Amino acid sequence: MEDNQEFVLEMEDLLAQKCKLIEEVLLERIHENFAIYYKSVQTVFNVLVRKSLLSEDPYKYEQKISEITIPDQGDVAENDKGMQMSIRISNFESQLEFLNHYYQFSIEFLNMKRIKTLASLATYIKWEGGPTSSDPNTSILFEMINKIPMESDQVSHGILKSAVQGLAKHTKLILRDLKELSSYHREAYKQDIRQAVIPELDLDQKGYLENPEGAIKRVRQKYTAIKKGTPFYSDLVKEMLEELYSENGSQLQQELLSKYQSKEKKRVKKKEVTHKSLLTDALKILASGGIYLDQAMTKVRSNFNILENKKESFGEKFKKWLKNMVSKEQGKFIMDLEIFEEETSLSKTVRIDFNAFNEKVSKQGRLLQACGTEMSQTFQKLKAASEEELFKYIADRVVDLQKTCSFLNPIETYLKTEATRDQRGKLASLDKDIENIKSCIKRTNSKRFDYSTRMEEQEQLKRLGIDN
């Protein structure tokens, strides 16, 4: 094909649309699904530890993670299963924790190599497998799960069953989205070469058909000179050249364009949802806020424990005792916090008992998470509620979450102020967790706004005598 300019321009437009969709929807969805996945892995691990089938890794908090790596997947000796699986699952949990708290979910950062790593992490345990799985980690883990008798411990058995089912489901969702992200990167890579390299080469259909391998070699030489340090993927370059210069190039181009165009049409159709669907979507988004809240409070408790281990002088102990005696707050850990109120744009001092706050927020996190778990009684009750009741419930929970979120930064500031210089370096930051919570609130409110807008439009149509 002599002139491919129209195809290149059309692909550029479609990839730009796809990039926007990935940034606005797909990346956040991957992050949310991994957050749910991580929480479920924690549930499985904690139950097995409680049942003495696994044990906590004493060296877990000494690990320094800067990039995701896949834990050991090799065979395990029969007499070493407990110890090895405890280390492996603990490491697996740490990798997921790093992923959810510190990883960058952006198109640039999640390149093809990292996508492959994340897919391997999501399938580290084959949750749809069982004790007969060919994967050593999967078979041993399910052997341990099956050691818990259903008859005598229905609660633990039920928790594990629900968690495993959820993990199998979210593995599929994660892999589906990673595959879509990988597909975008492949096409973006090919498009980059079409625009940056091909115009620099004296290449046409005749020259390509006479020597396809030679054409790939010429592209490699030019590409590596222009994009130093960037990987060269021969298979993708071969695809790209066939689309431009092979005898069935026009057909390949049309198939590629149709693939992206048809996806956009399907997506538009998917957005035609009922009013209540918008509210249940809002509920599930809000539920992910419960996961992030739980993760934030885990860090707060860890920071609090670090602070509690601070060595105090006799004078400091006496001042704390005197403060408690005067305020009649014995047996409590009192914090005086500076809280900023967005409604009034003013700050005020609020006194809280950390232990009571921790208990209250833990319950709040569990309630929010139950709102997004389709098998939970909470979700089923809300699903059966009227639209008006569901809208009010979501509005109330958003207000509660906003209020709780407003306490997190002041608590972090308080703990840092009270900590010694050495301790401050050990305190975990809440910035990412607070950012995630606020993002969930924003997206939940967006769904509520969409719902209200549609209801107003419907009322207007009714007043005009139009049946929509």
HUKAZI-V358450 format. One line per field, one symbol per residue. ss: DSSP state (H for helix, E for strand, C for the rest). psi: psi as a letter, one per 40 degrees, with the letter a starting at -180 (. if undefined). burial: + if it has 9 or more other C-alpha atoms within 8 Angstrom, else -. A space follows every 10 residues. Layout:
BEGIN
ss: ???
psi: ???
burial: ???
END
This chain:
BEGIN
ss: CCCCHHHHHH HHHHHHHHHH HHHHHHHHHH HHHHHHHHHH HHHHHHHHHH CCCCCCCCCH HHCCCCCCCC CCCCCCCHHH HHHHHHHHHH HHHHHHHHHH HHCCCCCCCC CHHHHHHHHH HHCCCCCCCC CCCCCHHHHH HHHHHHCCCC CCCHHHHHHH HHHHHHHHHH HHHHHHHHHH HHHHHHHHHH HHHHHHCHHH CCCCHHHHHH CHHHHHHHHH HHHHHHCCCC CCCHHHHHHH HHHHHCCCHH HHHHHHHHHH HHHHHHHHHH CCCCHHHHHH HHHHHHHHHH HHHHHHHHHH HHHHHHHHCC CCCHHHHHHH HHHHHHHCCC CCCEEEEEEE ECCCCEEEEE EEEHHHHHHH HHHHHHHHHH HCCCCCHHHH HHHHCCHHHH HHHHHHHHHH HHHHHHHHHH HHHHHHHHCC HHHHCCCCCC HHHHHHHHHH HHHHHHHHHH HHHHHHHHHH HHHCCCCC
psi: hdhedddddd dddddddddd dddddddddd dddddddddd dddddddddd efdiiiheed eehhheihih iheiihidee dddddddddd dddddddddd deihgidddg addddddddd ddedhgeeaa eeiehddddd dddddeehhd degddddddd dddddddddd dddddddddd dddddddddd ddddddddde ighadddddd gddddddddd ddddddgheh ihhddddddd ddddeidfdd dddddddddd dddddddddd egiidddddd dddddddddd dddddddddd ddddddddeh hiiddddddd ddddddeffi eihhhhihhh hddefiiihh hihddddddd dddddddddd dehdeidddd dddeiidddd dddddddddd dddddedddd ddddddddii ddddeehhie dddddddddd dddddddddd dddddddddd dddefhh.
burial: +------+-+ ++-++--++- +++--+++-+ ++++++++++ +++++-+++- --+++----+ -------+-+ ---------- ++++++++++ ++++++++++ ----+-+--+ +--++-++++ -+++-++-++ +-+--+++++ +++++--++- --++-++-++ --++++++-+ +-+++-++-- ++-+++++++ +++++-++-- ---++-+++- -+--++-+++ -+++------ -----+++-+ ++++++--++ -++---+--+ +--------- ----+--+++ ++++++++++ +++++++-++ -+++-++--- ------+--- ---++---+- ---++-++++ +--------- -+++--++-- ++-+++++++ +++--+--++ -+-------+ +--+---+-- ++-+++++++ ++-+++--+- --++--+--+ -+++-+++-+ +-+++-++-+ +--++--+-- ++------
END
